[in-house]
Amino acid sequence: MADKGIPSWPKVTIRLYDAHNGEVKIAGRSHPVVDQDPRQAALALVADRAAQLGRPVKATAVEPDGTSWPLVIHPDGSVDSIAPEVGRGRGRGGKAVWPVYLAIGVALVLLAGTLTYLLVIRDRGPKEPQAVSTTLPPLPEPSIKPDIFQARPVPTGWTSSAAWTVDLMPNTTPAVSPDGKQVALITNDAKVAVLDANGKVLWQDKVNKSSKSPVFTTIDGNPVVAVVSDDYFSYWPREGATGTFIKLPSTTQVQFYGSSPLVVNKQGTFVVSGESLRPIDAAQIPREASVLLAEGQQVLVSRYYGPWWLLEPDKPPVEVKPKAPPGSNGQVERVVLASAGRVLVLWKTKGENVVPVVHNTKTGAPAAICQPTTASNAASAKWIPDPEGKVAGWGTCVISVTTNKIYTVAGLEPLSAAGGKIYGRLNTNGTIVTPGQNPKPTELNMARPWGIAGNKAIVLHENVIYALTPA
């Protein structure tokens, strides 16, 4: 028999729901499949698991009508059928569709060269005794070496001496963790790499060449490094372990405005949990409300004039009404935008000015109240929070998050923030603003840090990261 001598673990079930959707369960862990050809996509997942184990695996394939097919799937993608037991299997006298169809499908996949490392959703769930290790495979490290930064004026407080440098994949940017201990990047040979503040490679893994810039975010309350490519949403624990890979339907957008990723496509709005995309019930999104961001398993949606709602899968919506600040007439001019933990609202006054207010997402209470300004100035004001959560700039309003104090710097245009400082333009000059201190003039073309890792300023020039040492 085709299954003679093949262990029964891990238990694998392939279930088709319709022409484009299915699910693969491996050792109890669910892998959603959304594809033009779900049979082919499902087989790719199971064949790769067989390749990782170095042997064939048994699987049960279930059609939408409930017809089931016991199969043996080999590491090379070939498929054998197992004679079904009486009362099971073909049903209605049907032909053995799965073995024939899947064998053809895998041949096409292998010939097209699309069964690659990233076309995988690797199981991170509870392991059987002989399951694959979650340790990342050893890979050649990128070239990391000291250098001198001479392309532009260095940021105030740092020297032109770079303790370490590394090349990036073109059209990507680095990310610095909120605690300043790690730097994530995509190398020029298509690997996601996480370095410590001294430039030591902590871990790395292969990614698709279409991958975008890495992001430090949270999923299921855990800090992770996430990477989005044309076909996959991938993430790894910050400390480094086998990644999770979720297949994305075409035309999917993933945004990171909140503390967690938000996934939006033609099928709806989703949050990420484990190896799944959990849908938000479209019927719960109020009429004329816009989807803004995700915070954990909650999605923030808001109307133009407020209020906003927190939506979570399998839970009722929570409505949040923003509380009017002093100096307003109690009417909302408009909800501007949202970022992690904050919703920015303009409030009307008895005159022509508006009051910019930063509200707490969950309670609606004012977290920061800026000075009244004209509606035109408020409309052009940029919101620039730093990744460390110490400071934020909203036009001329500088907010110290750590002290909850507000400072107004007339003429300020914030451009970036890092290390508790706002970098931007002041009238026609460059400037650095530290809350509670006088602005410091800088050269307009000064390199602005992407973040501060340890005591080093991380700057970027022509696809090269420079970790500048302090002055």
N, C-alpha and C positions, 0 to 999 in steps of 0.2 A: 504493500500500500504506500501511497505517496507520503503519508504522515508517519510512517514507521520510524520510531526512534527519535522523533522530534519532541522536545519538552512542551508541556502545555502552557508554560509561562513564557513571556507575559501574555495575559489574555488580551486578544485583539478583536475588536468588533468594528466593522465598517457599516455605517447606516446611512442610506440615502433618504432625503426628505422630499426633494423635487428635482427639477432639471438642473439646478445650479447650487443646491445646498446639501450638505451632508455633515457627518461627524465621524471621527475616528477615535475610539477609546483604546488606550494602551495602558494596561495595568491600572485601570480605573480612572485614568486622567483623560479628560476630554480635549480633543483638538478639533475645533470647528473648521469646516471646509466650505468655502464660498468660491466657486470657480465656474468657468464656462463648461468644464468637463469634470464634475466632482468625482467620478470613478477614477479618472486618471490621476487627479490630485491626491485622492485618498491612497491610491496604490503607491504613489511616490513617497508618502510618509511612512507607510509600513515597510516598503522595500529598504528605505534608509535605516529603519530600526533593525531590520534583519542584517544589514551591512555592519551596523555597530556591534551587534551580537556575534557576527561572524558565522551565522547559520540561518537556515530557514525558520520562519515562524508560522504558526497556525493562525488563521483568521476566519471569522464568520462575517460574510457580506449579506446585508439585509436590504432588499429592494423596498421602495415606498409602499408596495402592496403587501409587505410582510414576508414575501418569499425570501428564503435564506439559502446561502451557498457556503458550505465549509470549504476553505481554501488552504493551500500552502503557498506562501509567498517567499521567494528566494532573494538573497542579497543582490543578484544581478537583475532582478525585476521579473524574472519568469514566474509563472503561476501554474500550479497544479490543482486540479479539483480532487476532492475527497468524496467518495461515494456517500451520498446522504443516507441517513437512517430512515427507516420506514416512517412515513407520516411527516417527514421533514423535507427541506430542500426545494425541489423544483416546483412542486405544487402545480396544479392545472395542466400537468403534462408538458410544461415549458421546456425550452432548450437551455443548455448551460451557458447563459449569457455572460456571467461574470468571468469565468476562466478564459473564454475566447476573447471577450472584449478587452479584458485587462491585459492579456498577453500582447495583443496588438497595440494597446495604449502605451504600455511600457516600452515596447520596441520603438515607438515614435518618440517617446520621451528621451530614451537613451540616444537615438540617432540625432535628435535635435540638440543634445548636449544640455538640456535644461534641468536634469536631475543633479543639481550641484549642492554644495554644502549648505547654502542658505535656503534652499527649498525644503526646509525641515522645520517641524515644530518638535523640539526635543523634550522628552518627558522629564519633568523635574519633581514628580510626585513620589509617593512612597515606593521604595524599590524592593524587588524580590532579592533573595540572597545573592544571586549572581548577576545583578543588573549592572549597567555601565556606570563608571565613576563619574561624579559631577565635577571633577577637576578639569580645568581647561587644558588643552594639549599644549606642549611646548612649541613655540614658534620663534623664528629668527627675530631678534629685536631690531627696531629702527636705529639708525645712526644718530647718536646723541653726543654732542660735543660743545665745549664753550666757544664763544665768538664775541665779536664786537658789533654793537648796533650803531650803524652810521647813516641809516637811510633818512632819518628825521631827528629833530630835537627830542631828547628823552624826557619822559614825564618828570616833573619837579619832585625831588626826593629820591631819585634813582640815578644810577650811573649808566654809561654806555656799555659796561662790561656785562655780558650775558653769562651766567653760571652754566647754562645749558641751552642748546637750541635743537630743534627737530623739524624736519620737513613735514608738511601736511598734504593731504590730497587736495588738488585744486578745487576752488569754490566751496571749501569747507572752512569752518572757524573752530577754535578751541572752546572748551567750557571749563570753568573753574568751580569746584564744589562750594556750596555755601559756607562751609567751615574753613575753606582755604587750604585744605590738606591734599587735594587731588586735582589733577588736570586731565581732562579727557580729550581725545583727538582722534581723527581718522588719518592713518599714515598714508603715504603716497603709494604703498603697495596694498591698499585696501584691507587694513586691519583697524579695529577699534582698539585703542591702547589707553590705559589709565596709568599716569605717572604720579609719583609723589612730588612734593614741593622741591626736592633736590634733583629731579629729573630721572629718578630710578623707575624702571618699568615695573609696576605692580602686577599687572596682568594684561593680556591682549587676546583677541579672537578675530577670526576672519569675518569680513562683511562683504556685501555686494558692492560693486563699483559704482552703483547708482546711489549709494548711501549719502544721506545729508549729515549735517553737523551733529555731533552728539549732544545730549542734554542730560543734566542731572535733574532727576524728578523723583516722585514717589509713586509706588503702586502697592496697593493693599497695606499701606502704612509703612512700607519698607523703602529705604533710599536705594535707587537704582540708576544705572546709566542706560539711556534709551537712544536708539538709532532708527531712523525711518529710511527705507529705500523704496524703490518703485513698487515692490510687491509685498514687502514685509515690514511689520513693526517688531523690533527686536529689543530685548532689554536683558541686562545682567545685574546681579547684586553688586553693590559698590565694592565689596571686599573681594569680588572675583570668584565666579563659579559658572557652571554651564548656563548658557543663556536660554531665554525663552523666545520662540519665534512664532509670530502669529501672521498668517496669510491675510493680506488685505485685498479686498475687491478693487477693481479699477476705479479711477476717479475718487479715491479716498483721500481725505485730508486729515492730518494729525497736527494738532496745535498744543502748545505748552504754556498758554497764558496763565493758567492756574498752577496749583502745586502738583497736579497730576495730568496725564495726557487725556485729551478729548479727541475722539475719532468720529468723523462725520463723512457719510457717503450717501448714495441714492437710497440705500436701505434704511437710513435713519441716523440716530445719534447714539454713540456708545461710550462706555467707560471700560477701562482695562482692568481685569481681575484674573490673576493666575495666567492661564493660557487661553483665556476666553475674552471676547468682546461682549460685554453685557449691555443689551439695548435699553434705552430710555423709552418708555411708552409714549409714542407721539401724541396720543389722546390727552396726556397730562400736560403738554406744553400749551399754555394759554394762547388764545388768539392774539396775533400781533406782537408776540414776544419773540425776542431773538436769543439764540443760544450763544453764551459768552465764553464759558470755560468750565473746567472740571476741578473739583477739590476732593481728592479721594474718590469715593464712589458717588459723590453728588455732582450734579450738573447745574450750573447757575444760568437761569434764563431771565430776561428782563424786558419790560415794555419801555418804550421811549420816555414816557413820563413816570415810570415806576408803576407799581412796586416791582420786586423781583421774587423769584421762587427758587428753591433748592429741590431738585428732582433726583430721586434715587431709584434704581430698579427694585420693583416689588414693594415699594413703600409709597404712601400718599405724599403729594407735594406739600412743601412747607413754604408758606407765603411770608415774605419779609417786607415790612413797610419802613422806609428810611425816616428817621426822626429829624424834624426840621431844626436847623441851627439858629442861634441868636442872630438877629439882623436880617433874617429872611421874612418874607410875608407868608411862609408856610406852603408855597406852591413850587413844584419842581419845574425848572426850565427844561432839563432833560438829563437822562442818564448818559454819561459820556462813554465810559468803558469800565472794565474790571481787570484786576490782576490778583495775584495770590492773596486771599484774605481780605481784599478791599474792593469796594465799588465807588467809582468817582461820579459825583452828582453835582450839577449846577442848580442852585436855588435862586428863585426870583426875589427881588427886594421891592420896596415901595417905589424906588426910583428906577433908573435904567440899568443899573449895575446888576451883577449876579454874584453869588457867594459860592466859590468852589469848595466842596466838602468831600473828604475821604471818609467813607462809611465802612463799618465792620460788616462783612458779608453776612454773617449768621444772625446778628442782632439788629442791624440797621442803625446802630448808634454812631454818632460822629466820632471818628478817630483822629481827624485833623481838620481844622477849619481855617482856610486861607483868607487873606484879606479880600474884600469885595473888589471886583474889577469889571471892565466892560465886557459885554458879551463877545465882541470881536476878539479881544485879547484872550479870553478864556477858550474860544474856539480854536485858536492857533497854538495854545500851550501844549507842550509835550510832557507826557508822564514818563519819568525815568526813575525806576526803583533800582537799588543796587542788589546783587544776588545774595549778599550777606544779611540783608534785612536791617541795615543800620540807618540808612538815609534814603530819601526819595526827593526828586524834584518835579514840580508841576508848574511849568512856566517859571514865573518869578517867585513862586512859593517853594521854599526849601524846608523839608520836614525831617526833623530828627526823630526817627522811629524809636530809638532807645530812650530818649528823654521826653517824648511827646511834646516837644516844643516846635514852634513855627517861626520861621524867619523869612522876611521879604527882601529880595535882592533885585532892585529895579533894573530892568534891561537884560536880565539873565535869560539865556536860552540853553537849557540843559541838553547835553548830547549823550552822555554816558555817566555811569556811576560805578565806583569800586572802592573798597577799603574805607567806607564811611565818608567819601568825598564825591562831589558833583563836578564833572568835567564838562565844560561847555564854552559858549561865547558870551561875552559881556560887552554890549554895544558892538564894536568892530574888532575887539581883541579876544584872545583866548583867556580862559580863567579856570581856576580851581576854587571851589567853594566848600569850606568845612562849616557845618552848622555852628552858629555862634561866633564865627571869626570873620574878619574882613576878607573879601575875595582876593586871591593872589593872581596877578597877571601872568600869562604864559604866551609863548608863541602860538599863533593860530594853527600851525601845522604840526604841533607837538603830537607825538605818539600817545594815544590814550590807552590805559591798561584795560584788557578784557576782564581782569580780576587780579587779586593779590593771592599768590600761593606761598604760604609761609611768610617770608619777608621779601619775596621777589615779585616784581611787577611783570605780568604776562602781557607782552605786546606782540603784534603780528605785522609782518611785512612780506608781501609776495610769497605767500604760502610757507613761510617759516615762522615758527614760534621762537621768541627770545625771552628768556627768564632773566630780567635785569636785576642786578644786585643793588641794595640800598646805598645811598650816598653817605 
